[in-house]
Amino acid sequence: MTTIDRTTAPPPGPPRPYHFPHITRTTLANGLRVLVAENHNAPIVSLRTLIRSGADHDVAELAGLASITADLLDEGAGSRDAVKLAEDIGILGGAVATGADWDASYISLDVLSRNIEPMIEIFADVTRRASLDSPSLERVRSERLMEILQQKDEAAIIAAKRFASILYGTGAYGNSVIGNAESVARISVADVRRFYTQHYLPNNTSIVVAGDITPEAALRLIEGAFGDWQPGTEPPRPTVTPNPVESSRIYLIDRPTAVQSEIRVGHIGVPRSCEDYFPLSVMNAILGGVFNSRINLNLRERHGYTYGARSQFSFRRQAGPFVVAAPVRNEVTRESVHEILEELRHIRVGEVDDHELNDVKSYLMGVFPATVQSASDVAGRLVDMELYGLPENYFDMYRESINAIDKPTIARVAHKYIDPDRALIVIVGNAGQIRESLGGFGYPIHELDIEGGAVA
C-alpha cells in the first residue's frame, strides 16, 4: 500500500505543450499588412489596427498630438457622430478603444463573430474616415488638461516625467505621451488632421484579426473595407538620442508637504529588438520585476522602507529607459537610494542563487499561458509580433527561451546593461528633510521644480 504524505504539496508536472495559432499573412496592393489567427474556442473576433507611428513623432511644441489624434478616432467617423457610433457598436455587441503609446497608435474592436460583417464597416470608418472636428477636439482637450492638472499632485508621475526629460531631453521619449498643459492647449484641428493624413496610411498600417473566423473570410472582409485606401509616403522614424550620463548625479524636486519620497534610479536601456531580451527579462525579474525580487524584499521586507519597489526595462522600438522606482518615507530616503545602488552592484557581479533563478523562470513560464487565452490576447500578441518584427515561432518558443537562461548568461547581461556608477537619481520629496543626507553620496545635486526648471 502506497502512503501519501499530505503535509507536502505535490510537485508540479511538466508544462503542457503550447502552440500559438497559425498565422496567415497577406499584404494588399496598397501596402496594408493583414495578419489572421483562426481560433474557434469562443464566438468572438478581435480586430486591431496598428498604425506604426506613435508619440515618438511628437515634437516638444506639440507633445501629446499622437495621443489626442488617437483619442479622437471614436469621437465620430464616416457618417456617424460620437453618439451614433457608440450606439451602433453597442447594438452589434462590440467594444472599441483607441489610443497611442511611444511606438504606435492603435484601434481595437472586439465583437461577436456573427456580427463581424456589419462591424467591419464601422472599423474601417474609425480607421480611415475619422471626423476629427473642432467640437470633439475641444472636448478631448478639456479632459486631457484636467488629467494633466491632476497629475501635478502625483509625485510618482512627476518623478517619471522628470526622469524621462533629463535622460532624453526635449526629443522623442523625453516628452510625455499625453503632452503638457502648454502643448495640449496649442494643438489645433489642423495639427490633428495633418498628423492623421501623414501617418494613417495603409502602407504604415497593419490589421490584425484573431478569433472565430477563417482566414479566407477575414481577408475577404478586410479587402472589401480597406482595399481602396490610398497609400502615401511612409513617414521616416525619428531617432532617439538620450543625453550622455558620464557619472551618477541626483535631481531633487521639492514638495514641502510630502511625507514620503518618490525615487527613480536608472539609465538608458535597450530596444525591444535587443538580442538579450529574454536574459534581460529573467535578470530584471530577479532584480526587481516580481514581488519576491531582490529590491522589493530588501526595501519592503528587510527594512520596511516601502510598500513596494520595482525595476523595469521599458522595451520600445528604440532604447527606452531602465528604471528602479520606489516610494519611501522621507527619513529613509538616503538609505533607500543606497540599498538600490547596492542591489544594482550586487547583481552586476553575477551572484545569482539557483533557487531564485529557478523560481523566476518557473513564474515567467507559468504565467505565460494566461496571456494567450482569448482572441483579444492573441490579437495583442500579433500586434507585438508585427510591431517589433518578432519571428513566427516566437510565442511557440517563449517558454523554452526563458527556460534556457542560465547563471552565466544572467551575469553577462547584468554586467553589460546595468551601470550604477552612471545612473540618474531623481527624487521627489521634502527637500528640507532629505537634502543634507543625500549629500553624503558625493554626487552633484541639482534642484528642480515640478516642471523641470532649475531652482536657484
PyMOL commands that set and color helices and strands:
alter all, ss='L'
color gray80, all
select helices_A, chain A and resi 55-57+60-62+65-72+82-91+113-128+134-151+155-168+181-186+189-199+202-204+215-226+277-289+294-302+330-348+354-371+375-388+398-403+407-417+420-422+431-441
alter helices_A, ss='H'
color red, helices_A
select strands_A, chain A and resi 23-27+33-38+44-51+76-77+80-81+95-100+105-112+205-211+249-254+260-268+310-315+319-329+424-429+445-448
alter strands_A, ss='S'
color yellow, strands_A
deselect
rebuild
show_as cartoon
